[in-house]
């Protein structure tokens, strides 16, 4: 607990601080709720992308033996550009995949196997899904980190700052009340002495 002064000025400062904390706490709680909902939403998106990727890999399973042929896929397909943007969610800048552009070289139809075009389509789809999932996971990491910080702040306000400030106000009010009572008692005693001295003279 921070050291406090037992003055009316300190009492006013503590009351102002309590009002600030109580005004700011609902905003933090709302942000926490938004972040919790968004984290759940992103987790569902990651799960959906993971399932989509697994489904694509299952579809690829009967092709796997064909992929064992020595074909330089990088010669025909490469990522040319990844367009990303940022979406602000409850004050957190989350990366979003806007588009992925691939450079694709048309294979020589006489020198390459007939399944190569379909294989390149599948690789393109898998690469896109992987990038989407990776950006979702990065966004999830950022949201979870912000949720942790916001939860710590909510707990700080609810469990430390607000109770501490209320206790400080209570202690200062008691001290000031005791001082005022003591002043009244001293004034009465001084008045009694003055009256006694006047009566004796």
C-alpha positions as CSV (number, residue, x, y, z in Angstrom):
1,X,0.0,0.0,0.0
2,X,1.4,3.4,-1.0
3,X,2.1,5.9,1.8
4,X,-0.7,8.5,2.1
5,X,-1.0,11.8,3.8
6,X,-3.8,12.4,6.2
7,X,-5.0,15.7,4.7
8,X,-8.2,17.0,3.0
9,X,-6.1,17.5,-0.2
10,X,-5.1,13.8,-0.1
11,X,-8.7,12.8,0.6
12,X,-9.8,14.7,-2.5
13,X,-7.0,13.1,-4.6
14,X,-8.1,9.6,-3.4
15,X,-11.7,10.3,-4.2
16,X,-10.8,11.6,-7.7
17,X,-8.6,8.5,-8.2
18,X,-11.5,6.2,-7.1
19,X,-13.9,7.9,-9.6
20,X,-11.3,7.4,-12.4
21,X,-10.8,3.8,-11.5
22,X,-14.6,3.1,-11.3
23,X,-15.1,5.0,-14.6
24,X,-12.3,3.1,-16.4
25,X,-13.0,-0.4,-15.1
26,X,-16.2,-1.0,-17.2
27,X,-14.3,-0.1,-20.3
28,X,-11.6,-2.6,-19.5
29,X,-14.2,-5.3,-18.7
30,X,-15.9,-4.6,-22.0
31,X,-12.6,-4.9,-23.8
32,X,-11.9,-8.1,-22.0
33,X,-15.2,-9.6,-23.1
34,X,-14.6,-8.5,-26.7
35,X,-11.2,-10.0,-26.7
36,X,-12.5,-13.3,-25.3
37,X,-15.2,-13.5,-28.0
38,X,-12.7,-12.7,-30.7
39,X,-10.2,-15.3,-29.4
40,X,-12.9,-17.9,-29.5
41,X,-13.9,-16.8,-33.0
42,X,-10.3,-17.0,-34.3
43,X,-9.9,-20.4,-32.7
44,X,-12.9,-21.6,-34.6
45,X,-11.4,-20.1,-37.8
46,X,-8.1,-21.8,-37.2
47,X,-9.9,-25.1,-36.6
48,X,-11.9,-24.7,-39.8
49,X,-8.7,-23.9,-41.8
50,X,-6.9,-26.9,-40.2
51,X,-9.8,-29.2,-41.2
52,X,-9.8,-27.8,-44.7
53,X,-6.1,-28.3,-45.0
54,X,-6.4,-31.9,-43.6
55,X,-9.2,-32.6,-46.1
56,X,-7.0,-31.2,-49.0
57,X,-4.2,-33.5,-47.8
58,X,-6.6,-36.5,-47.6
59,X,-7.6,-35.7,-51.2
60,X,-3.9,-35.6,-52.0
61,X,-3.3,-39.0,-50.4
62,X,-4.0,-41.0,-53.6
63,X,-1.6,-38.7,-55.5
64,X,1.3,-39.1,-53.1
65,X,3.0,-41.8,-55.1
66,X,2.9,-39.5,-58.2
67,X,4.6,-36.8,-56.2
68,X,7.5,-39.1,-55.5
69,X,8.5,-38.7,-59.1
70,X,11.4,-36.2,-59.3
71,X,9.5,-33.1,-60.6
72,X,10.9,-29.6,-59.8
73,X,7.6,-28.0,-58.7
74,X,9.3,-24.8,-57.8
75,X,10.1,-24.4,-61.5
76,X,6.4,-24.2,-62.2
77,X,4.9,-22.6,-59.2
78,X,6.1,-20.0,-56.7
79,X,4.5,-17.4,-54.4
80,X,4.9,-14.1,-56.1
81,X,3.1,-11.8,-53.7
82,X,1.3,-12.0,-50.4
83,X,-1.1,-9.1,-49.8
84,X,-1.8,-8.5,-46.1
85,X,-3.7,-5.8,-44.3
86,X,-4.3,-5.1,-40.6
87,X,-7.7,-5.3,-38.9
88,X,-8.1,-3.5,-35.6
89,X,-9.9,-5.7,-33.1
90,X,-10.5,-4.2,-29.6
91,X,-7.3,-2.1,-30.0
92,X,-5.2,-5.0,-31.4
93,X,-3.8,-4.8,-34.9
94,X,-4.4,-8.3,-36.3
95,X,-2.9,-9.4,-39.6
96,X,-5.4,-10.4,-42.3
97,X,-4.5,-12.2,-45.6
98,X,-6.1,-10.3,-48.5
99,X,-4.6,-12.2,-51.4
100,X,-1.9,-14.5,-52.5
101,X,-0.6,-14.3,-56.0
102,X,1.3,-17.1,-57.5
103,X,3.6,-17.1,-60.5
104,X,2.8,-20.1,-62.5
105,X,4.8,-21.3,-65.5
106,X,2.8,-23.4,-68.0
107,X,4.5,-26.9,-68.1
108,X,5.5,-28.4,-71.4
109,X,2.6,-30.8,-72.1
110,X,4.9,-33.2,-74.0
111,X,7.6,-33.4,-71.4
112,X,5.6,-33.4,-68.1
113,X,3.2,-35.9,-66.7
114,X,-0.5,-35.3,-67.4
115,X,-1.4,-34.9,-63.7
116,X,1.1,-32.0,-63.2
117,X,-1.6,-29.2,-63.7
118,X,-3.9,-30.8,-61.1
119,X,-0.9,-31.2,-58.8
120,X,0.1,-27.6,-59.1
121,X,-3.6,-26.6,-58.4
122,X,-3.5,-28.7,-55.2
123,X,-0.1,-27.2,-54.1
124,X,-1.5,-23.7,-54.7
125,X,-4.5,-24.5,-52.6
126,X,-2.4,-26.0,-49.8
127,X,0.0,-23.0,-49.8
128,X,-3.0,-20.6,-49.6
129,X,-4.6,-22.5,-46.8
130,X,-1.3,-22.7,-44.9
131,X,-0.7,-18.9,-45.2
132,X,-4.3,-18.2,-44.1
133,X,-3.8,-20.5,-41.0
134,X,-0.4,-19.0,-40.2
135,X,-1.9,-15.5,-40.2
136,X,-4.8,-16.6,-38.1
137,X,-2.5,-18.2,-35.6
138,X,-0.4,-14.9,-35.5
139,X,-3.6,-12.9,-34.9
140,X,-4.6,-15.4,-32.2
141,X,-1.3,-15.0,-30.5
142,X,-1.6,-11.2,-30.5
143,X,-5.2,-11.4,-29.2
144,X,-4.3,-13.8,-26.4
145,X,-1.4,-11.6,-25.4
146,X,-3.7,-8.5,-25.3
147,X,-6.4,-10.5,-23.4
148,X,-3.8,-11.5,-20.8
149,X,-2.7,-7.9,-20.3
150,X,-6.3,-6.6,-20.1
151,X,-7.2,-9.4,-17.6
152,X,-4.3,-8.3,-15.5
153,X,-5.5,-4.7,-15.6
154,X,-9.1,-5.6,-14.7
155,X,-7.8,-7.7,-11.8
156,X,-5.5,-4.8,-10.7
157,X,-8.4,-2.4,-10.7
158,X,-11.0,-4.8,-9.1
159,X,-8.8,-6.5,-6.6
160,X,-6.1,-3.9,-5.7
161,X,-6.6,-0.3,-6.8
162,X,-10.3,0.2,-6.0
163,X,-10.3,-1.6,-2.6
164,X,-7.0,0.2,-1.7
165,X,-8.3,3.6,-2.6
166,X,-11.6,3.0,-0.7
167,X,-9.5,1.9,2.3
168,X,-7.3,5.0,2.0
169,X,-10.4,7.2,1.9
170,X,-11.9,5.5,5.0
171,X,-8.6,5.9,7.0
172,X,-8.2,9.6,6.0
173,X,-11.8,10.3,6.9
174,X,-11.4,8.6,10.3
175,X,-8.1,10.5,10.9
176,X,-9.7,13.9,9.9
177,X,-12.8,13.1,12.0
178,X,-10.5,12.3,15.0
179,X,-8.6,15.5,14.5
180,X,-11.8,17.6,14.3
181,X,-13.1,15.9,17.5
182,X,-9.7,16.6,19.2
183,X,-9.8,20.3,18.1
184,X,-13.3,20.7,19.6
185,X,-12.2,19.0,22.8
186,X,-9.1,21.3,23.0
187,X,-11.3,24.4,22.3
188,X,-13.7,23.4,25.1
189,X,-10.8,22.8,27.5
190,X,-9.3,26.2,26.6
191,X,-12.7,27.9,27.0
192,X,-13.2,26.1,30.4
193,X,-9.7,27.3,31.5
194,X,-10.4,30.8,30.3
195,X,-13.7,30.9,32.2
196,X,-12.1,29.4,35.3
197,X,-9.2,32.0,35.2
198,X,-11.8,34.8,34.7
199,X,-13.9,33.5,37.6
200,X,-10.8,33.4,39.9
201,X,-9.8,36.9,39.1
